[in-house]
């Protein structure tokens, strides 16, 4: 047997999945810890985690993975890593973390990124970095440089969370990828090199950037000491690493221009692949190098983040739906209400709006409620429609960038378990939605198989991806869906003018 091992280094836990390379079947999957991993928040808006905690959690997850059969891990042929994006890990020459990682949801670096945007120039940043420097990894490092100068002087290399895990597995290899550098705002897409504008503006030396390796390749190998700890063969190749959103797209085999991956968990993400260098002039979406990007092959991941998705749906179930109703029962109740919820609209940005509204905070609001018409079920439908319409708004931005969207891939989970949600999204975008059974750790395992040469292509690697269902646009009711969206959009625009 030949197995592929995938790790997903999340904020809450480390997930590990073992995949049969030949059949694509999930042999075992687990995560650690069972309760959410702690986040250090010394001040309002700060968020840090200890990198060594990720490593400890990976060891424990691996032990759990093999608890039913200690021989499973002896047949691992390649390892892939997915990780929480944008985190900053600073290490010394021995690879020891110098401070906790400043993770993705930490907001302290916003002023540093904004200053760089103005200092370097908006047009130059957007045309070279494809984004504003914002609150990404480079800006986080600028905060360390100004506020912890003594510590900054001890930095040998900076890493992303996945780079740190690969270093620990290998016993010391300090590496990163173009995709990883781009998510940190360190990559110049025009000059095809580490951004000298960013390095010079912030006063960073190029030596702190780790060795750049391909996303899919034998990047390094498991060392003897770690092999003994984990029960994995010494020399097992680490052959893939990718940020969680590019990796989610990979797990759904979204690799080519026009293909889109979507998720609808606590927050929602629409991630589309663009085949040419482009950017949104209003910086309402983020653009990074996709996993299969090379200087010769332009493959960019355009990422839209929507905060008020599953969190709004869960709030509605707790506070509006009849007490004790399950999600499937709530979805059935929604289906009894006509398209557009009789003129009721819900603006779903009660958990923030991020870039889609250019950082305007308008909150969540209920629009057009009629006490003689609307009931709980109308509220529930309007909430899910509002979430769909925020997806539609973001997809429109992607289309303005030149992306033709015909097919949306999603995991059969969270918001995509709602038939109304899926049907409405297909109908307002005109795209076919295909639902699959997969997750990030499984995607990382398949990525490892590609990088190690076990699979000859992406299509071969994902030929066993389990397809659940296909949802086509409801052409018969297209006008009703679009009228509901237009009304929602008018009400949204009234808040942001």
C-alpha positions, 0 to 999 in steps of 0.5 A: 500500500502507498499512502499520502499524508496531509496536514492542515495547520488551522487556527483551531487545530491541526487536522491530519488525513491519510489517503490511499494513493491508488484509490483516493480513499480516506484511510484515516482522519483526525484532528488535535486538540479536540477543544480549540487551540488558544489564541494569545490576545494581549491587546484588543485586535491582536492575535498570536499563537505559539509556533511550537504549539502547532508542532506539538498538535501535529505530533499528537494528531499523528499519534491519533491517526495511527492509534488504530493501526501502528503500521499505517504510517510506515507506508507513507510515501509523501507529505503535504501541508496546508496552513492558515495564511498570512501568519508571521513566524520569526526564527533564529539561525537554529530555527527557534521561534523568537516570538509568538506568530502574529496570525492572520486575524491580528489587526495591529499592522493595518497602519503600516500597510496603509503607510506603505500603500501611500509611500510606494504609491497605489498604482505601483502596489496594485500593478506589482503586488496586485494588492494593497500591502494591507495587514499582510505578513510584510506589514506585520514584520514592519510592526515587529521592526518598529516595536521590538527592534532588539528582537528584530535584529535577531531574526535569521529568517521569516516564515509562514506557518506551513514553512515552519512545519516543513522546517520542523519535519525536515530538521531544519530546511528553511524554505518558502514558495512564490505563492507564500511570498505573494500572500505576504506581499513580498512578491513582485509579479511584474519583475518576477522577484522578491519585491524590492519596493516592499523590502526597501520601504520597510528596511528589510534585508533580502537575506531574511527571505527563505529559500524559494522552492516550487509548490509541487516538488520534493522540497525537503525530506523527513529527518531521522529524529522526526521519523522516530517521533512520528513513525513515518519513514526517514526520507519521506518527501515533503512535496507540497505546501499551500495556504488554506484557501489555495489549498481548498481550491486544490482539494476541489481541483480548481486549477484553471482560469474561470474555475471557482472554489467557494466555501460557506463556513463561519465566514465565506470565501469565493476563490477564482483562478485568473489566467492573466495578471490583473487586479481590482483598482479598488482593492476589493479582493485579494490576488495571490499566486495560485499553487500552480503559478510559475513565472511562465504560467500565470495562474492567480487566485482571486480571493473574496472574503465575506464575514457574515455567512455561516455565522449569520445563518447560525445566529438566525437558527439560535434567535429566530428559527423555532426553538429546537429546529435543526439545520435541515428542518430550517432549510425545509422551512425556508423552502416554503417561502417564495423567492425574494421573501416577499420583499424582505432583504437582509444585509449580512455584514454584522461580522464586518465586511472586509475589502468587499465594501472597501473596509466600510462597516455597515453592520447587519440590517433588516430591510422592508419588513412588513408586520402583516406579511413577514414571519420567521420563515421569511427572515430565515430565507432573507438571511440566506438570500442576503448571504448569496447576494454578497457572494454574487456581488463579489463574483461580479468584481471578479468578472470585471477583472476578466474572469469568466465564471461558469462553474463553482466547486464547493465542498458538500458542507455548511451553507452548501447543505442548503438546497435554497442557498445552492439554487439561488447562487446558481441562478443569480450567477448563471454558474453551475454548482458542483458539490464534492466530498473533500477537505483541506487535509485530504487536498494537501495529501493529494498535493503531496502525491502530485509533488512527489510524482506519484500522480502525473497530473492534477486530473489524475490526482483528483479523478477519484474526487467524490462528486455529490451533486450538480445544481443548475441555474433555475432559468424558469425563475431567473427574473424573480431571483434577479429582481430580489438581488437588484432590490437587495443591491439597491438597499446595500448601496443606500448604506455605503454612499 
